[in-house]
Amino acid sequence: MKAPIRKARTATKVPPVTSAPTLARPEKSPPPPPDAAPRPQVDKLKAMMADPARKWVWQKTSAEDYLSGIRLFAYRGAKGQLDCRELARGIDETRAAEQALDSAIAKQPSSAAAPEAGGHLVRVRELARQTRAELMVESGQRCRGRKTR
């Protein structure tokens, strides 16, 4: 048998890689710059999501929490951890929020509530609808036949 013919390399030799570069992920987000505006809604949402007992589900809420979307985002973020009673509470709460927002929109001048004009109430109402739909799907998958109240 003949030995295979090897072609001579003409390229420059590259030193072998001893280790691959690694990109370390920061453990925590860097602190905001000192001149950054305070973000109380973000801090409140983070606190709600960090509560393992989810006491916020049963606490009375303010209109400001609905208008900012904090509770709606909290329900969306926690839907996988909510038990059946908490899901039912969220469905009831988002339905009530949607009705209250519908009423508020009806009282507004048409230009303030128009989606084209960036009507905040319309966007929050849509968020309430989407959140309720997501909670209903989650409840339907996990709570069928269970007493939720």
C-alpha positions as CSV (number, residue, x, y, z in Angstrom):
1,M,0.0,0.0,0.0
2,K,1.1,3.4,-0.8
3,A,1.1,6.1,1.9
4,P,-1.3,9.0,1.2
5,I,0.3,12.0,-0.3
6,R,0.2,15.0,1.9
7,K,0.1,18.5,0.5
8,A,2.5,21.0,1.9
9,R,1.0,23.8,3.9
10,T,1.8,27.2,2.7
11,A,-0.2,29.2,5.2
12,T,1.3,30.7,8.3
13,K,1.0,28.6,11.4
14,V,-1.5,29.8,14.0
15,P,-0.7,29.1,17.6
16,P,-3.1,26.6,19.3
17,V,-5.9,28.0,21.4
18,T,-5.3,27.1,25.0
19,S,-8.7,28.1,26.3
20,A,-11.8,29.6,24.9
21,P,-12.7,33.1,26.0
22,T,-15.5,33.2,28.4
23,L,-18.1,35.9,28.8
24,A,-19.1,36.3,32.4
25,R,-22.7,37.2,33.1
26,P,-23.1,39.8,35.8
27,E,-24.8,38.4,38.9
28,K,-26.8,41.6,39.3
29,S,-27.8,44.4,37.1
30,P,-25.4,47.3,37.4
31,P,-26.9,50.1,39.5
32,P,-28.6,52.9,37.6
33,P,-26.6,56.0,37.0
34,P,-26.9,58.6,39.7
35,D,-28.8,61.0,37.5
36,A,-31.4,58.3,36.4
37,A,-35.0,59.0,37.2
38,P,-36.5,56.9,40.1
39,R,-38.6,53.9,38.9
40,P,-41.1,53.2,41.7
41,Q,-43.3,51.1,39.4
42,V,-40.5,48.8,38.5
43,D,-39.4,48.5,42.1
44,K,-43.0,47.7,43.2
45,L,-43.4,45.1,40.5
46,K,-40.1,43.5,41.5
47,A,-41.2,43.4,45.1
48,M,-44.5,41.8,44.2
49,M,-42.8,39.1,42.1
50,A,-40.3,38.4,44.8
51,D,-43.0,37.7,47.4
52,P,-43.2,33.9,47.7
53,A,-46.5,34.1,49.6
54,R,-48.0,36.3,46.9
55,K,-49.8,38.4,49.5
56,W,-50.3,41.1,46.9
57,V,-53.0,39.0,45.2
58,W,-55.3,39.4,48.2
59,Q,-54.5,43.0,49.0
60,K,-56.8,45.8,48.0
61,T,-55.3,47.7,45.1
62,S,-55.4,51.3,44.0
63,A,-56.5,52.8,40.7
64,E,-52.9,53.9,40.2
65,D,-51.7,50.3,40.2
66,Y,-54.2,49.5,37.5
67,L,-53.4,52.5,35.4
68,S,-49.7,51.8,35.7
69,G,-50.2,48.2,34.8
70,I,-48.2,46.9,37.8
71,R,-50.8,44.4,39.0
72,L,-51.5,43.2,35.4
73,F,-47.9,42.6,34.7
74,A,-47.5,40.9,38.1
75,Y,-50.4,38.5,37.3
76,R,-48.8,37.8,33.9
77,G,-45.4,37.1,35.4
78,A,-46.7,35.0,38.2
79,K,-49.4,33.0,36.4
80,G,-47.4,29.8,36.4
81,Q,-46.9,29.9,40.2
82,L,-50.5,31.0,41.1
83,D,-52.7,28.4,42.7
84,C,-56.3,27.9,41.4
85,R,-57.8,30.3,44.0
86,E,-55.2,33.0,43.1
87,L,-55.9,32.5,39.4
88,A,-59.6,32.9,40.0
89,R,-58.9,36.0,42.0
90,G,-56.8,37.4,39.1
91,I,-59.5,36.6,36.6
92,D,-62.1,38.4,38.7
93,E,-59.8,41.4,39.3
94,T,-58.8,41.8,35.7
95,R,-62.4,41.6,34.6
96,A,-63.3,44.4,37.1
97,A,-60.3,46.4,35.9
98,E,-61.5,46.1,32.4
99,Q,-65.0,47.2,33.2
100,A,-63.7,50.2,35.2
101,L,-61.4,51.1,32.3
102,D,-64.3,50.8,29.8
103,S,-66.3,53.2,32.0
104,A,-63.4,55.6,32.3
105,I,-62.8,55.5,28.5
106,A,-66.5,56.2,27.8
107,K,-66.3,59.4,29.9
108,Q,-63.1,60.7,28.1
109,P,-63.2,63.0,25.1
110,S,-62.8,60.9,22.0
111,S,-59.3,62.2,21.3
112,A,-58.0,61.1,24.7
113,A,-59.2,57.6,24.4
114,A,-58.4,57.0,20.7
115,P,-55.7,54.3,20.2
116,E,-54.2,56.4,17.4
117,A,-53.6,59.2,19.7
118,G,-51.9,56.9,22.2
119,G,-54.7,56.7,24.6
120,H,-53.2,55.3,27.8
121,L,-56.6,54.0,29.1
122,V,-57.1,52.0,25.9
123,R,-53.7,50.4,26.2
124,V,-54.2,49.4,29.8
125,R,-57.7,48.0,29.0
126,E,-56.1,45.9,26.3
127,L,-53.5,44.7,28.7
128,A,-56.2,43.8,31.2
129,R,-58.0,41.8,28.5
130,Q,-54.9,40.0,27.4
131,T,-53.9,39.3,31.0
132,R,-57.4,37.9,31.8
133,A,-57.3,35.7,28.7
134,E,-53.9,34.3,29.8
135,L,-55.1,33.6,33.3
136,M,-58.2,31.9,32.0
137,V,-56.0,29.6,29.8
138,E,-53.8,28.8,32.7
139,S,-56.8,28.1,35.0
140,G,-58.4,25.9,32.4
141,Q,-55.2,23.8,32.0
142,R,-54.5,23.4,35.7
143,C,-57.8,23.9,37.6
144,R,-60.4,22.0,35.7
145,G,-62.9,20.4,38.1
146,R,-61.2,22.0,41.1
147,K,-63.1,24.3,43.4
148,T,-61.4,27.7,42.9
149,R,-63.3,29.7,45.5
